[in-house]
């Protein structure tokens, strides 16, 4: 598997806890996720459709 080089941190990660979040990267046709505090540790990957459904579920629960 190719290692992504386009990691993005959430726009909500500012402030004092800015380094305590996850980062994502698009690795077509999958989405890669890693811990921003430990970027050399294991990376999880999910099919794009699965990750999109997961985000939609989180947004629906937040309402």
Secondary structure, 3 states (H helix, E strand, C coil): CCCCCCCEECCCCCCCCCCCCEEEEEECCEEEEEECCCCCCCCEEEEHHHHHHHHHHHHHHCC
